[in-house]
């Protein structure tokens, strides 16, 4: 588990990043301090196993566990955009 994980943090927003492929987690704590954490998805392909990717993200950032459906939506849209732009 990530040593930076803090129980009082909340996930405010999940953002897709175009290049390099990835997502950005926007976090805040009880004192409204803002923080962002970037997670690279460099191996994302049209055949990527989304549930497996989500599990890897949760292992890196446990706070994401409460937001699995949002992660799935962002990753799926990111996956489509990567191949739309490349083709």
Sine and cosine of phi, psi and omega as CSV:
sin_phi,cos_phi,sin_psi,cos_psi,sin_omega,cos_omega
0.00,0.00,0.52,-0.85,-0.02,-1.00
-0.91,0.42,0.76,-0.65,-0.03,-1.00
-0.95,0.30,-0.30,0.95,0.01,-1.00
-1.00,0.09,-0.05,1.00,-0.06,-1.00
-0.90,0.43,0.77,-0.64,-0.04,-1.00
-0.78,-0.62,0.81,-0.59,-0.08,-1.00
-0.86,0.51,-0.44,0.90,-0.06,-1.00
-1.00,0.01,0.04,1.00,0.04,-1.00
-0.99,0.17,0.51,-0.86,0.10,-0.99
-0.77,-0.64,0.49,-0.87,0.01,-1.00
-1.00,0.00,0.89,-0.45,-0.04,-1.00
-1.00,0.00,-0.59,0.81,-0.10,-1.00
-0.37,-0.93,0.54,-0.84,0.14,-0.99
-0.89,-0.46,0.80,-0.59,-0.07,-1.00
-0.84,-0.55,0.68,-0.73,0.09,-1.00
-0.99,0.15,0.64,-0.77,0.06,-1.00
-0.92,-0.39,0.74,-0.67,-0.06,-1.00
-0.96,0.27,-0.83,0.56,-0.07,-1.00
-0.68,-0.74,0.82,-0.58,-0.17,0.99
-0.93,0.36,0.41,-0.91,-0.04,-1.00
-0.82,0.57,0.72,-0.69,0.01,-1.00
0.08,-1.00,-0.11,-0.99,0.08,-1.00
-0.76,-0.65,0.39,-0.92,0.05,-1.00
-0.84,-0.55,0.79,-0.61,0.06,-1.00
-0.99,-0.14,0.80,-0.60,0.06,-1.00
-0.98,-0.20,0.89,-0.45,-0.09,-1.00
-0.89,-0.45,0.41,-0.91,0.16,-0.99
-0.60,-0.80,0.36,-0.93,0.03,-1.00
-0.92,-0.38,-0.07,-1.00,-0.07,-1.00
-0.90,0.44,-0.35,0.94,0.04,-1.00
-0.99,-0.10,0.21,0.98,0.01,-1.00
0.90,0.43,0.39,0.92,0.15,-0.99
-0.95,0.31,0.73,-0.69,-0.05,-1.00
-0.99,-0.13,0.54,-0.84,0.03,-1.00
-0.49,-0.87,0.56,-0.83,0.11,-0.99
-0.84,-0.54,0.56,-0.83,0.07,-1.00
-0.75,-0.66,0.83,-0.56,0.01,-1.00
-1.00,-0.08,0.68,-0.73,0.07,-1.00
-0.83,-0.56,0.89,-0.46,0.00,-1.00
-0.97,0.26,0.62,-0.78,0.11,-0.99
-0.83,-0.56,0.82,0.57,-0.13,-0.99
-0.91,0.42,-0.42,0.91,-0.02,-1.00
-0.99,-0.13,0.27,0.96,-0.02,-1.00
-0.93,0.38,0.81,-0.58,0.04,-1.00
-0.74,-0.67,0.12,-0.99,0.03,-1.00
-0.92,0.39,-0.27,0.96,0.02,-1.00
-0.98,-0.21,0.14,0.99,-0.04,-1.00
-0.88,0.48,0.60,-0.80,0.05,-1.00
-1.00,0.09,0.98,-0.19,-0.08,-1.00
-0.86,0.51,-0.74,0.67,0.02,-1.00
-0.85,0.53,-0.60,0.80,0.04,-1.00
-0.92,0.40,-0.69,0.73,0.04,-1.00
-0.87,0.49,-0.68,0.73,0.01,-1.00
-0.88,0.47,-0.66,0.75,0.03,-1.00
-0.88,0.47,-0.65,0.76,0.04,-1.00
-0.90,0.44,-0.65,0.76,0.02,-1.00
-0.89,0.45,-0.69,0.72,0.00,-1.00
-0.89,0.45,-0.59,0.81,0.05,-1.00
-0.90,0.44,-0.60,0.80,0.02,-1.00
-0.97,0.24,-0.64,0.77,-0.08,-1.00
-0.72,-0.69,1.00,0.02,-0.07,-1.00
-0.84,0.55,-0.44,0.90,0.00,-1.00
-0.88,0.48,-0.41,0.91,-0.02,-1.00
-0.93,0.36,-0.27,0.96,-0.04,-1.00
-0.85,0.52,-0.52,0.85,-0.01,-1.00
-0.97,0.23,-0.08,1.00,-0.14,-0.99
-0.76,-0.65,0.63,0.78,-0.07,-1.00
-0.87,0.50,-0.69,0.72,-0.04,-1.00
-0.91,0.42,-0.61,0.79,0.04,-1.00
-0.92,0.38,-0.65,0.76,0.05,-1.00
-0.86,0.51,-0.71,0.71,-0.01,-1.00
-0.87,0.50,-0.71,0.70,0.00,-1.00
-0.88,0.47,-0.71,0.70,-0.03,-1.00
-0.91,0.41,-0.70,0.71,-0.02,-1.00
-0.92,0.40,-0.67,0.74,0.02,-1.00
-0.89,0.45,-0.65,0.76,0.02,-1.00
-0.93,0.37,-0.61,0.80,0.03,-1.00
-0.90,0.44,-0.69,0.72,0.00,-1.00
-0.87,0.50,-0.69,0.72,0.02,-1.00
-0.90,0.43,-0.68,0.73,-0.03,-1.00
-0.91,0.42,-0.61,0.79,0.00,-1.00
-0.86,0.51,-0.72,0.70,-0.08,-1.00
-0.99,0.14,-0.42,0.91,0.10,-1.00
-0.92,0.40,-0.67,0.74,-0.05,-1.00
-0.96,0.27,-0.64,0.77,-0.02,-1.00
-0.92,0.40,-0.66,0.75,-0.05,-1.00
-0.96,0.27,0.00,0.00,0.00,0.00
